[in-house]
Amino acid sequence: MALEKRGIVIVGSGFAGSLLARILASRGRDVLLVERGQHPRFALGESSTPLANLTLERLARRFDLPDLRNLATWGRWKRAHPELPVGLKRGFTFYGHRAAEPFEAGSDNARRLLVAASPEDDLADTQWSRRELDHFLVRQAVAAGVDYRDHTELTDIESMGEGLRLRGRGPQGACELAADFLVDASGPRGFLASRGVVEPSSQPSSGPAKDLLFGHLDSLRPFESVASCCDDGPYPDCWSAVHHLLDEGWMYQLRFDDGRTSVGWVLRSGVLSDEEPPGDLWRRLSARYPSLERQFAGASPVSPLAVVRGLRHRLAGAVGEGWALLPHSFAFFDPLFATGIAWSLLGVERLADVLLGTAGDLTRYGRLLDREADHLESLIAGAWRVMGDFSAFAAYSQLYFAAASFGEVERRLDPDHEWAWKGFLGSDDEIVTAALEAASKVPSEDLAGWVSKAIAPRNIAGLADPRRRNLYPVDFAPLIANSHLLGRTAEEMKAAIPRLLGADVTVR
């Protein structure tokens, strides 16, 4: 068996591994992309956000990859790639349920929250049908010169002094590689973790342990069709990332244009039983919530329902001698605020900078991921702390939306800044981090009043305003009124809005 010498080996051909491979190959690097399975195949992580789309647009611009820009909004995606399934995501919708009671939004939407991320469908975010999109991105990587090998599993790794020696098996039998560098894009508990190269983090977890029950359903009715109280929002409730808060945890529903809906129950550890089949558990849980039971009536799984035990995953470090982990291989906590795609794309851009020698270094990369993991885990733990009290949860969520909306506009105002190396979701913003730390000490009943003051220096979206009745459309008035928070005058901000949105917009 001859030793094959390679430059960069990337393990895992999900969207992040394929994008990084393609970028590096397009700049002349020797890249081998290894996949133990084959495409098309199912993958989790399906809800994009404005921060994710900004990174896609930046990658498209920096590395001359126009198809990535087309994938950054629902309208451009539909026009450029009608063959790829997609879902319209106008923002975030949250419902607070009580067991054994039909859902009621309550006066002033006391148990319903909508936060828009776009002013119209054409500019909206997207739900990613990963089976088709990941396959598309692999094909684009191959076209860019990436050597892609599926049905290939690496089993051993050792240092060679300069570089790494890798062993495994592929369609042609045993293989042995000498690699200058390895990137692990294989996801939680992936290649490097399973080989003991990097150990699990010894840092205690915050928040409860969680499991996931999930599947894709066909013919699932929109929730608003069984709960006739949801017709006054800034967008139809179902065309968003829908969150149902429950006694056992919460559930997401992500609708695709082709009629499928991705549904996942994120449940406190102990709710799932090894003896109970996933379908029986699904029926038992939905039967506790009459409106959900009505919604699921007539829906059917497109593929077998499945379970993931132990959602939380964090390793002791993200970099080592001759290797690095992409964010989703390094740490994951919960899909609650859909941070996964955006954080992974940021990791792609940073590692591309490091491996191409254009910015940053591995030490800085590892330190950023450590700090961002702390930040994300704290954000999620705080949300779970108040999840049983919908008014407190709605107030707490404004911490996330304030940081996300401020970061989005900040980046759109200055697209040429080195944003890849700024902390994700305000993790290096003292105002955001101080508010997040202080929130853990605020009693639930006081959160609503406290949050409005805590986010004031970053509140450019008119959040935490009781006059909105928990309905937050995209509103230019607060952005213009609070332009000083971004170092702009009101007139400068008003003039910038059409450019920020990438469309012709009339501002009154």
FIDREN-922103 format. One record per residue (C-alpha): x negated, y, z. Coordinates in nm, 4 decimals. Each point is the difference from the previous one (the first is absolute). Layout:
+----------+----------+----------+
!        X !        Y !        Z !
+----------+----------+----------+
!        X !        Y !        Z !
...
+----------+----------+----------+
***
This chain:
+----------+----------+----------+
!        X !        Y !        Z !
+----------+----------+----------+
!   0.0000 !   0.0000 !   0.0000 !
!  -0.1676 !   0.3202 !  -0.1219 !
!  -0.0012 !   0.3114 !   0.2174 !
!   0.1997 !   0.2733 !  -0.1772 !
!  -0.1189 !   0.3546 !   0.0703 !
!   0.2698 !   0.2688 !   0.0249 !
!   0.0142 !   0.3656 !   0.0975 !
!   0.3227 !   0.0551 !   0.1937 !
!   0.2368 !  -0.2821 !   0.0959 !
!   0.3540 !   0.0955 !   0.1027 !
!   0.2052 !  -0.2688 !   0.1734 !
!   0.3750 !   0.0381 !  -0.0529 !
!   0.1792 !   0.1370 !  -0.3072 !
!   0.2889 !   0.1880 !   0.1573 !
!   0.0507 !   0.3571 !  -0.1167 !
!  -0.2863 !   0.1382 !   0.2112 !
!  -0.2599 !  -0.2590 !  -0.1008 !
!   0.0939 !   0.0263 !  -0.3679 !
!  -0.0076 !   0.3809 !   0.0005 !
!  -0.3402 !   0.0134 !   0.1665 !
!  -0.1373 !  -0.2614 !  -0.2400 !
!   0.1300 !   0.1930 !  -0.2987 !
!  -0.1429 !   0.3324 !   0.1185 !
!  -0.3434 !  -0.1494 !   0.0615 !
!  -0.0041 !  -0.1861 !  -0.3337 !
!   0.1054 !   0.3144 !  -0.1844 !
!  -0.3142 !   0.1641 !   0.1382 !
!  -0.2261 !  -0.2779 !  -0.1199 !
!  -0.0245 !  -0.2145 !   0.3115 !
!  -0.0111 !  -0.3790 !  -0.0215 !
!   0.3175 !  -0.1132 !   0.1801 !
!   0.1323 !  -0.3487 !   0.0690 !
!   0.3606 !  -0.0104 !   0.1275 !
!   0.0863 !  -0.3279 !   0.1738 !
!   0.3538 !  -0.1239 !   0.0650 !
!   0.0798 !  -0.3308 !   0.1659 !
!   0.3517 !  -0.0043 !  -0.1474 !
!   0.1281 !   0.1338 !  -0.3281 !
!   0.2187 !   0.2767 !  -0.1370 !
!   0.2860 !   0.0692 !  -0.0083 !
!   0.0554 !  -0.0708 !   0.3689 !
!   0.1996 !   0.1481 !   0.2864 !
!  -0.1567 !   0.2547 !   0.2348 !
!   0.1248 !   0.2194 !   0.2833 !
!  -0.0584 !   0.3744 !   0.0260 !
!   0.2540 !   0.1541 !  -0.2343 !
!   0.0830 !   0.3557 !   0.1083 !
!  -0.2027 !   0.2935 !  -0.1289 !
!  -0.0142 !   0.3521 !   0.1454 !
!  -0.1050 !   0.3484 !  -0.1168 !
!  -0.3464 !  -0.0443 !   0.1551 !
!  -0.0436 !  -0.3256 !  -0.1925 !
!   0.1100 !   0.1652 !  -0.3218 !
!  -0.2418 !   0.2873 !   0.0518 !
!  -0.2872 !  -0.2478 !   0.0207 !
!   0.1225 !  -0.1776 !  -0.3154 !
!   0.0044 !   0.3333 !  -0.1824 !
!  -0.3454 !   0.0870 !   0.1319 !
!  -0.1415 !  -0.3379 !  -0.1062 !
!   0.1567 !   0.0467 !  -0.3431 !
!  -0.1602 !   0.3420 !  -0.0353 !
!  -0.3406 !  -0.0856 !   0.1437 !
!  -0.0491 !  -0.3269 !  -0.1885 !
!   0.2007 !   0.0686 !  -0.3177 !
!   0.2709 !  -0.2606 !   0.0669 !
!   0.3208 !   0.1601 !  -0.1322 !
!   0.2201 !  -0.3013 !   0.0711 !
!  -0.0524 !   0.0566 !   0.3727 !
!   0.1487 !   0.3477 !  -0.0288 !
!   0.2991 !  -0.1531 !  -0.1778 !
!   0.0549 !  -0.2283 !   0.2987 !
!   0.0049 !   0.2896 !   0.2474 !
!   0.3630 !   0.1096 !  -0.0499 !
!   0.3161 !  -0.1919 !  -0.0787 !
!   0.0762 !   0.2071 !  -0.3115 !
!  -0.3439 !  -0.0375 !  -0.1581 !
!  -0.0049 !  -0.3704 !   0.0884 !
!   0.3361 !  -0.0632 !  -0.1678 !
!  -0.1058 !   0.1808 !  -0.3174 !
!  -0.3523 !  -0.1419 !  -0.0290 !
!   0.0481 !  -0.3542 !   0.1314 !
!   0.3635 !  -0.1102 !  -0.0367 !
!  -0.1226 !  -0.3609 !  -0.0019 !
!  -0.1093 !   0.0249 !   0.3664 !
!   0.2803 !  -0.0255 !   0.2580 !
!   0.0131 !   0.2918 !   0.2420 !
!   0.2270 !   0.1478 !   0.2634 !
!   0.1005 !   0.3612 !   0.0532 !
!  -0.1108 !   0.1349 !   0.3381 !
!   0.1285 !   0.3455 !   0.0818 !
!  -0.1111 !  -0.0097 !   0.3615 !
!   0.0693 !  -0.1749 !   0.3295 !
!   0.3355 !  -0.1067 !   0.1466 !
!   0.0475 !  -0.1223 !   0.3569 !
!   0.3061 !  -0.1499 !   0.1707 !
!   0.0342 !  -0.0792 !   0.3693 !
!   0.2106 !  -0.3115 !   0.0662 !
!   0.1707 !  -0.1363 !   0.3103 !
!   0.0456 !  -0.3747 !   0.0252 !
!   0.3583 !  -0.1274 !  -0.0488 !
!   0.1188 !   0.3436 !  -0.1219 !
!   0.0635 !   0.1195 !  -0.3585 !
!  -0.2442 !   0.2725 !  -0.0940 !
!   0.1135 !   0.3575 !   0.0512 !
!  -0.2193 !   0.2982 !  -0.0786 !
!   0.1652 !   0.1960 !   0.2784 !
!   0.0577 !   0.3706 !   0.0302 !
!  -0.2718 !   0.2031 !  -0.1699 !
!  -0.1600 !  -0.3252 !  -0.1204 !
!  -0.1084 !  -0.0921 !   0.3503 !
!  -0.0910 !  -0.3509 !  -0.1230 !
!  -0.1129 !   0.0836 !  -0.3541 !
!  -0.3096 !   0.1838 !  -0.1287 !
!  -0.0991 !   0.0870 !  -0.3569 !
!  -0.3269 !   0.1699 !  -0.0964 !
!  -0.0504 !   0.0708 !  -0.3693 !
!  -0.3411 !  -0.0155 !  -0.1654 !
!   0.0970 !   0.1414 !  -0.3411 !
!   0.2558 !   0.2482 !  -0.1363 !
!   0.1166 !  -0.2182 !  -0.2886 !
!  -0.0161 !  -0.3539 !  -0.1366 !
!  -0.2577 !   0.0721 !  -0.2705 !
!  -0.2597 !   0.1119 !   0.2563 !
!   0.0851 !  -0.2680 !   0.2545 !
!  -0.2208 !  -0.2599 !   0.1624 !
!   0.0319 !  -0.3664 !  -0.0896 !
!   0.0540 !  -0.3463 !   0.1404 !
!  -0.2654 !  -0.2281 !  -0.1509 !
!   0.1015 !  -0.3404 !  -0.1312 !
!  -0.3389 !  -0.1423 !   0.0844 !
!   0.0346 !  -0.3217 !  -0.1998 !
!   0.0070 !   0.1900 !  -0.3292 !
!  -0.2048 !   0.3057 !   0.0975 !
!  -0.2949 !  -0.1954 !   0.1417 !
!  -0.0063 !  -0.2138 !  -0.3145 !
!  -0.0010 !   0.3144 !  -0.2142 !
!  -0.2893 !   0.1495 !   0.1971 !
!  -0.2038 !  -0.3214 !  -0.0306 !
!   0.0454 !   0.0078 !  -0.3775 !
!  -0.1109 !   0.3635 !  -0.0047 !
!  -0.3081 !  -0.0933 !   0.2010 !
!  -0.0905 !  -0.2772 !  -0.2425 !
!   0.0427 !   0.2411 !  -0.2918 !
!  -0.2454 !   0.2349 !   0.1747 !
!  -0.2672 !  -0.2721 !   0.0121 !
!   0.0641 !  -0.1707 !   0.3332 !
!  -0.0880 !  -0.3707 !   0.0110 !
!   0.3158 !  -0.1465 !   0.1552 !
!   0.0170 !  -0.3584 !   0.1269 !
!   0.3131 !  -0.1472 !   0.1506 !
!   0.0442 !  -0.3380 !   0.1688 !
!  -0.3370 !   0.0748 !   0.1584 !
!  -0.0528 !  -0.0114 !   0.3746 !
!  -0.3171 !   0.1090 !   0.1747 !
!  -0.0744 !  -0.2148 !   0.3029 !
!  -0.3437 !   0.1042 !   0.1306 !
!  -0.2064 !   0.3175 !   0.0315 !
!  -0.3496 !   0.0669 !   0.1285 !
!  -0.2498 !   0.2831 !  -0.0133 !
!  -0.2873 !  -0.0218 !  -0.2476 !
!  -0.1961 !   0.2919 !   0.1414 !
!   0.0977 !   0.2178 !  -0.2941 !
!   0.3515 !  -0.0964 !  -0.0916 !
!   0.2228 !  -0.2963 !   0.0781 !
!   0.0199 !  -0.3642 !  -0.1014 !
!   0.3558 !  -0.1228 !  -0.0595 !
!   0.1260 !  -0.3516 !  -0.0580 !
!   0.3389 !  -0.1229 !  -0.1059 !
!   0.2026 !  -0.1985 !  -0.2484 !
!   0.1735 !   0.0964 !  -0.3213 !
!   0.1668 !  -0.1725 !  -0.2935 !
!  -0.3381 !  -0.1277 !  -0.1161 !
!  -0.1023 !  -0.1337 !   0.3414 !
!  -0.2496 !   0.1304 !   0.2535 !
!  -0.1540 !   0.3436 !  -0.0528 !
!  -0.2769 !   0.1992 !   0.1651 !
!  -0.0475 !   0.3764 !  -0.0303 !
!  -0.2635 !   0.2526 !   0.0977 !
!   0.1782 !   0.3336 !   0.0498 !
!  -0.1433 !   0.3433 !   0.0689 !
!   0.3169 !   0.0981 !   0.1883 !
!   0.3359 !  -0.1485 !   0.0958 !
!   0.3342 !   0.1742 !   0.0531 !
!   0.2673 !  -0.1933 !   0.1875 !
!   0.3413 !   0.0895 !  -0.1439 !
!   0.1594 !  -0.3305 !   0.1010 !
!   0.2308 !   0.1413 !   0.2660 !
!   0.0559 !  -0.0816 !   0.3678 !
!  -0.2090 !  -0.2892 !   0.1341 !
!  -0.1634 !  -0.0223 !  -0.3394 !
!  -0.3348 !  -0.1225 !  -0.1266 !
!  -0.2520 !   0.1716 !   0.2298 !
!   0.2167 !  -0.0460 !   0.3094 !
!   0.0609 !  -0.3671 !  -0.0732 !
!  -0.3728 !  -0.0581 !  -0.0457 !
!  -0.0831 !   0.1663 !   0.3329 !
!  -0.2012 !   0.2806 !  -0.1612 !
!   0.2126 !   0.2549 !   0.1864 !
!   0.1838 !  -0.0809 !   0.3218 !
!   0.3472 !   0.1126 !   0.1093 !
!   0.0002 !   0.3273 !   0.1907 !
!  -0.0222 !  -0.0319 !   0.3771 !
!   0.1956 !   0.3240 !   0.0371 !
!   0.3309 !  -0.0666 !   0.1782 !
!   0.3068 !   0.0461 !  -0.2182 !
!   0.2574 !   0.2657 !   0.0748 !
!   0.3675 !  -0.0690 !  -0.0500 !
!   0.1694 !  -0.3397 !  -0.0164 !
!  -0.1174 !  -0.2980 !  -0.2049 !
!   0.2085 !  -0.0411 !  -0.3166 !
!   0.0952 !  -0.2546 !  -0.2633 !
!   0.1568 !   0.0447 !  -0.3443 !
!   0.2903 !  -0.1801 !  -0.1691 !
!   0.0300 !   0.1079 !  -0.3641 !
!   0.1284 !  -0.0716 !  -0.3476 !
!   0.1249 !   0.1496 !  -0.3256 !
!   0.3784 !  -0.0047 !  -0.0375 !
!   0.2242 !   0.0333 !  -0.3039 !
!   0.3404 !   0.1730 !   0.0038 !
!  -0.0515 !   0.1733 !   0.3347 !
!   0.2509 !   0.2819 !   0.0254 !
!  -0.1231 !   0.3458 !   0.1073 !
!   0.0515 !   0.0439 !   0.3721 !
!   0.2067 !   0.3138 !  -0.0557 !
!   0.2590 !  -0.2144 !  -0.1799 !
!   0.0766 !  -0.1798 !   0.3274 !
!  -0.0495 !   0.3019 !   0.2279 !
!   0.2165 !   0.2789 !  -0.1365 !
!  -0.1757 !   0.2859 !   0.1758 !
!  -0.3040 !   0.0588 !  -0.2157 !
!   0.1014 !   0.2227 !  -0.2907 !
!  -0.1404 !   0.3389 !   0.1023 !
!  -0.3752 !  -0.0518 !  -0.0203 !
!  -0.2635 !   0.1534 !  -0.2277 !
!  -0.0057 !  -0.3276 !  -0.2000 !
!   0.2030 !  -0.3235 !  -0.0056 !
!  -0.1082 !  -0.1802 !   0.3145 !
!  -0.0967 !  -0.3228 !  -0.1760 !
!  -0.2477 !   0.1594 !  -0.2423 !
!  -0.2621 !   0.0336 !   0.2687 !
!  -0.1950 !  -0.2059 !   0.2477 !
!   0.2937 !  -0.1032 !   0.2198 !
!  -0.0665 !  -0.0837 !   0.3650 !
!   0.2503 !  -0.1654 !   0.2331 !
!  -0.0981 !   0.0297 !   0.3675 !
!   0.1176 !  -0.3021 !   0.2004 !
!  -0.0263 !  -0.1445 !   0.3494 !
!  -0.2511 !  -0.2588 !  -0.1275 !
!  -0.2137 !   0.2485 !  -0.1988 !
!   0.0850 !   0.1463 !  -0.3367 !
!   0.0731 !  -0.0946 !  -0.3609 !
!  -0.1102 !   0.1547 !  -0.3309 !
!   0.1936 !  -0.0056 !  -0.3268 !
!  -0.1747 !   0.1063 !  -0.3222 !
!   0.2181 !   0.0043 !  -0.3097 !
!  -0.1342 !  -0.0615 !  -0.3524 !
!   0.1606 !   0.1249 !  -0.3202 !
!   0.0554 !  -0.3571 !  -0.1240 !
!   0.2439 !  -0.0848 !   0.2811 !
!  -0.2420 !  -0.1692 !   0.2393 !
!  -0.0526 !   0.1248 !   0.3546 !
!  -0.3017 !  -0.0771 !   0.2156 !
!   0.1152 !  -0.0590 !   0.3577 !
!  -0.2150 !  -0.0592 !   0.3066 !
!   0.0837 !  -0.0394 !   0.3679 !
!  -0.2879 !   0.1256 !   0.2196 !
!   0.0746 !  -0.1776 !   0.3269 !
!  -0.1426 !  -0.0006 !   0.3496 !
!  -0.1994 !  -0.3147 !   0.0638 !
!   0.2234 !  -0.2682 !   0.1454 !
!   0.3038 !   0.0657 !  -0.2185 !
!  -0.1192 !  -0.2481 !  -0.2624 !
!   0.0179 !  -0.3692 !   0.0805 !
!  -0.2126 !  -0.2668 !  -0.1641 !
!   0.2987 !  -0.2343 !   0.0111 !
!   0.2394 !   0.2412 !  -0.1720 !
!  -0.0149 !   0.0136 !  -0.3820 !
!  -0.0430 !   0.3541 !  -0.1408 !
!   0.3462 !  -0.0046 !  -0.1600 !
!   0.1689 !  -0.0952 !   0.3277 !
!  -0.1909 !   0.2699 !   0.1856 !
!   0.1028 !   0.2561 !  -0.2630 !
!   0.3658 !  -0.0906 !   0.0411 !
!  -0.0233 !   0.0022 !   0.3797 !
!  -0.1591 !   0.3451 !   0.0090 !
!   0.2329 !   0.1600 !  -0.2539 !
!   0.3034 !  -0.1429 !   0.1810 !
!  -0.0951 !   0.2171 !   0.3007 !
!   0.0526 !   0.3143 !  -0.2086 !
!   0.3421 !   0.0004 !  -0.1729 !
!  -0.0868 !   0.2604 !  -0.2656 !
!  -0.3153 !  -0.1859 !  -0.0994 !
!   0.1905 !  -0.3267 !  -0.0113 !
!   0.2477 !   0.1619 !  -0.2399 !
!  -0.2833 !   0.1385 !  -0.2112 !
!  -0.1716 !  -0.3399 !  -0.0330 !
!   0.3216 !  -0.1776 !  -0.0986 !
!  -0.0390 !  -0.1055 !  -0.3640 !
!  -0.3756 !   0.0679 !  -0.0162 !
!  -0.2333 !  -0.2889 !  -0.0771 !
!  -0.3773 !  -0.0507 !   0.0291 !
!  -0.1952 !   0.0234 !  -0.3258 !
!  -0.2660 !  -0.2241 !   0.1567 !
!  -0.0245 !  -0.1903 !   0.3306 !
!   0.0051 !   0.2155 !   0.3115 !
!  -0.3328 !   0.0073 !   0.1829 !
!  -0.1587 !   0.0876 !   0.3339 !
!  -0.3263 !   0.1718 !   0.0974 !
!  -0.1091 !  -0.0625 !   0.3570 !
!  -0.1992 !   0.2664 !   0.1801 !
!   0.0182 !   0.3154 !  -0.2130 !
!  -0.2690 !   0.1845 !   0.1941 !
!  -0.3465 !  -0.0488 !  -0.1429 !
!  -0.3195 !   0.1905 !   0.0785 !
!  -0.3650 !  -0.0924 !  -0.0358 !
!  -0.2985 !   0.1198 !   0.2004 !
!  -0.1446 !   0.1982 !  -0.2913 !
!   0.0576 !   0.0874 !  -0.3640 !
!  -0.3594 !  -0.0083 !  -0.1296 !
!  -0.3136 !  -0.2103 !   0.0376 !
!  -0.3241 !  -0.0856 !  -0.1726 !
!   0.0966 !  -0.0386 !  -0.3648 !
!   0.3778 !   0.0039 !   0.0461 !
!   0.3057 !   0.2151 !   0.0667 !
!   0.3694 !  -0.0577 !   0.0647 !
!   0.2796 !   0.1902 !  -0.1669 !
!   0.2500 !   0.1410 !   0.2528 !
!   0.2636 !  -0.2735 !  -0.0348 !
!  -0.2663 !  -0.2642 !   0.0704 !
!  -0.1305 !   0.1951 !   0.2986 !
!   0.3214 !   0.0862 !   0.1867 !
!   0.3777 !  -0.0088 !  -0.0253 !
!   0.2618 !   0.0728 !   0.2636 !
!   0.3518 !   0.0471 !  -0.1356 !
!   0.1661 !   0.1202 !  -0.3242 !
!   0.2197 !   0.2482 !   0.1912 !
!  -0.1158 !   0.3226 !  -0.1685 !
!  -0.1240 !  -0.1621 !  -0.3224 !
!  -0.3646 !   0.0951 !   0.0574 !
!  -0.1546 !  -0.3130 !  -0.1560 !
!  -0.0174 !   0.0914 !  -0.3692 !
!  -0.1231 !   0.3545 !   0.0660 !
!  -0.2727 !  -0.1140 !   0.2410 !
!  -0.1142 !  -0.2767 !  -0.2362 !
!  -0.0252 !   0.2399 !  -0.2947 !
!  -0.2040 !   0.2393 !   0.2122 !
!  -0.2340 !  -0.2886 !   0.0791 !
!  -0.0343 !  -0.0749 !  -0.3717 !
!  -0.1023 !   0.3580 !  -0.0726 !
!  -0.2480 !   0.0109 !   0.2875 !
!  -0.1687 !  -0.3293 !  -0.0873 !
!  -0.0172 !   0.1044 !  -0.3653 !
!  -0.1842 !   0.3141 !   0.1159 !
!  -0.2381 !  -0.2029 !   0.2160 !
!  -0.0770 !  -0.2678 !  -0.2586 !
!  -0.0395 !   0.2536 !  -0.2804 !
!  -0.2135 !   0.2265 !   0.2202 !
!   0.2254 !   0.3036 !  -0.0457 !
!   0.1005 !   0.0687 !   0.3627 !
!  -0.0017 !  -0.1415 !   0.3488 !
!  -0.1767 !  -0.3087 !   0.1307 !
!   0.0965 !  -0.3273 !   0.1630 !
!  -0.0529 !   0.1273 !   0.3542 !
!   0.2345 !   0.2919 !  -0.0576 !
!   0.2497 !  -0.2302 !  -0.1711 !
!   0.0041 !  -0.2382 !   0.2964 !
!   0.0368 !   0.2765 !   0.2568 !
!   0.2908 !   0.1540 !  -0.1905 !
!   0.1855 !  -0.3306 !  -0.0163 !
!  -0.0533 !  -0.0587 !   0.3717 !
!   0.1417 !   0.3403 !   0.0906 !
!   0.2886 !  -0.0357 !  -0.2433 !
!   0.0893 !  -0.3431 !   0.1378 !
!   0.0146 !   0.1475 !   0.3512 !
!   0.2226 !   0.2786 !  -0.1326 !
!   0.2392 !  -0.2301 !  -0.1854 !
!   0.0313 !  -0.2430 !   0.2883 !
!   0.0789 !   0.2858 !   0.2372 !
!   0.2624 !   0.1375 !  -0.2391 !
!   0.1719 !  -0.3387 !  -0.0341 !
!  -0.0159 !  -0.0789 !   0.3719 !
!   0.1664 !   0.3307 !   0.0831 !
!   0.2811 !  -0.0702 !  -0.2431 !
!   0.0644 !  -0.3426 !   0.1533 !
!   0.0021 !   0.1526 !   0.3477 !
!   0.3112 !   0.2051 !  -0.0862 !
!   0.1574 !  -0.2260 !  -0.2620 !
!   0.2918 !  -0.0906 !   0.2265 !
!   0.1051 !   0.3656 !   0.0263 !
!   0.0817 !   0.1259 !  -0.3486 !
!  -0.0019 !   0.3705 !   0.0869 !
!  -0.3441 !  -0.0381 !   0.1573 !
!  -0.1225 !  -0.2026 !  -0.2971 !
!   0.1299 !   0.2600 !  -0.2476 !
!  -0.1842 !   0.2696 !   0.1935 !
!  -0.3214 !  -0.2040 !   0.0292 !
!   0.0003 !  -0.0759 !  -0.3752 !
!  -0.0422 !   0.3724 !  -0.0669 !
!  -0.3619 !  -0.0369 !   0.1113 !
!  -0.0577 !  -0.2274 !  -0.2977 !
!   0.1970 !   0.2111 !  -0.2462 !
!  -0.1705 !   0.3230 !   0.1091 !
!  -0.3486 !  -0.1501 !  -0.0447 !
!   0.0909 !  -0.1631 !  -0.3328 !
!   0.1699 !   0.3051 !  -0.1555 !
!  -0.2756 !   0.2372 !   0.1156 !
!  -0.2673 !  -0.2289 !  -0.1426 !
!   0.1845 !  -0.0356 !  -0.3289 !
!   0.0384 !   0.3742 !  -0.0621 !
!  -0.3543 !   0.0691 !   0.1223 !
!  -0.1331 !  -0.2409 !  -0.2616 !
!   0.2188 !   0.1270 !  -0.2805 !
!  -0.1081 !   0.3579 !   0.0635 !
!  -0.3678 !  -0.0901 !  -0.0337 !
!  -0.0235 !  -0.3121 !  -0.2202 !
!  -0.3767 !   0.0287 !  -0.0525 !
!  -0.0883 !  -0.0292 !   0.3693 !
!  -0.1713 !  -0.3185 !   0.1206 !
!   0.3235 !  -0.1330 !   0.1508 !
!  -0.1038 !  -0.3650 !  -0.0080 !
!  -0.2283 !   0.0603 !   0.2955 !
!   0.2490 !   0.1892 !   0.2150 !
!   0.1724 !  -0.2035 !   0.2685 !
!   0.3153 !  -0.1807 !  -0.1060 !
!   0.3312 !   0.1386 !   0.1262 !
!  -0.1563 !   0.2648 !   0.2205 !
!  -0.2292 !  -0.2399 !   0.1865 !
!  -0.2702 !   0.2719 !   0.0094 !
!   0.2445 !   0.2874 !   0.0586 !
!  -0.0209 !   0.1061 !   0.3656 !
!   0.3549 !   0.1342 !  -0.0014 !
!   0.1455 !  -0.3261 !  -0.1326 !
!  -0.2071 !  -0.2278 !   0.2222 !
!   0.0684 !   0.2079 !   0.3114 !
!   0.3737 !  -0.0086 !  -0.0681 !
!  -0.0088 !  -0.3756 !  -0.0530 !
!  -0.1875 !  -0.0551 !   0.3251 !
!   0.2284 !   0.2310 !   0.1972 !
!   0.3157 !  -0.1614 !  -0.1410 !
!  -0.0744 !  -0.3228 !   0.1852 !
!   0.0512 !   0.1839 !   0.3298 !
!   0.3239 !   0.1815 !  -0.0907 !
!   0.3229 !  -0.1590 !   0.1318 !
!   0.2324 !  -0.1155 !  -0.2770 !
!   0.2722 !   0.2445 !   0.0972 !
!  -0.2399 !   0.2938 !  -0.0350 !
!  -0.1547 !  -0.0923 !  -0.3352 !
!   0.2360 !   0.1981 !  -0.2232 !
!  -0.0810 !   0.3326 !   0.1656 !
!  -0.3674 !  -0.0816 !   0.0429 !
!  -0.0671 !  -0.1129 !  -0.3576 !
!   0.1191 !   0.3218 !  -0.1637 !
!  -0.2665 !   0.1918 !   0.1946 !
!  -0.2711 !  -0.2651 !  -0.0420 !
!   0.0247 !  -0.0087 !  -0.3804 !
!   0.0491 !   0.3753 !  -0.0501 !
!  -0.3574 !   0.0621 !  -0.1281 !
!   0.0519 !  -0.2695 !  -0.2669 !
!   0.3742 !   0.0317 !  -0.0632 !
!   0.0247 !   0.1284 !  -0.3567 !
!   0.3086 !  -0.2098 !  -0.0841 !
!   0.2574 !   0.1381 !   0.2454 !
!  -0.0056 !  -0.3163 !   0.2117 !
!   0.1379 !  -0.0476 !   0.3531 !
!   0.2817 !   0.2454 !  -0.0693 !
!   0.3311 !  -0.1033 !   0.1646 !
!   0.1923 !   0.2110 !  -0.2526 !
!  -0.1017 !  -0.2538 !  -0.2682 !
!   0.2054 !  -0.2766 !   0.1635 !
!  -0.2829 !  -0.2509 !  -0.0636 !
!   0.0146 !   0.0663 !  -0.3771 !
!  -0.3203 !   0.1447 !  -0.1441 !
!   0.0009 !   0.0705 !  -0.3740 !
!  -0.3048 !   0.1486 !  -0.1705 !
!   0.0383 !   0.3662 !   0.0908 !
!  -0.2301 !   0.2682 !  -0.1380 !
!   0.1167 !   0.2672 !   0.2469 !
!  -0.1915 !  -0.1356 !   0.3048 !
!  -0.3038 !  -0.0671 !  -0.2179 !
!  -0.0042 !   0.3633 !  -0.1145 !
!   0.0806 !   0.1369 !   0.3457 !
!  -0.2821 !  -0.2051 !   0.1559 !
!  -0.2543 !   0.0523 !  -0.2782 !
!  -0.2367 !   0.1625 !   0.2522 !
!  -0.0512 !  -0.3430 !   0.1568 !
!  -0.1730 !  -0.0975 !  -0.3248 !
!  -0.1909 !   0.3271 !  -0.0366 !
!   0.2275 !   0.1366 !  -0.2749 !
!   0.2317 !   0.2955 !  -0.0305 !
!   0.3691 !  -0.0552 !  -0.0646 !
!  -0.0363 !   0.1287 !  -0.3557 !
!  -0.2981 !  -0.2260 !  -0.0676 !
!   0.1924 !  -0.3004 !   0.1274 !
!   0.3083 !   0.0831 !  -0.2030 !
!  -0.2080 !   0.0347 !  -0.3158 !
!  -0.1738 !  -0.3332 !   0.0680 !
!   0.3118 !  -0.2136 !   0.0420 !
!   0.0519 !  -0.0950 !  -0.3676 !
!  -0.3635 !  -0.1048 !  -0.0271 !
!   0.0151 !  -0.1931 !   0.3268 !
!   0.2989 !  -0.1994 !  -0.1200 !
!  -0.1383 !  -0.0544 !  -0.3498 !
!   0.3232 !   0.1256 !  -0.1510 !
!   0.1810 !   0.3175 !  -0.0912 !
!   0.1847 !   0.1018 !   0.3132 !
!   0.1990 !   0.3157 !   0.0598 !
!  -0.0361 !   0.1248 !   0.3541 !
!   0.2689 !   0.2307 !   0.1342 !
+----------+----------+----------+
***
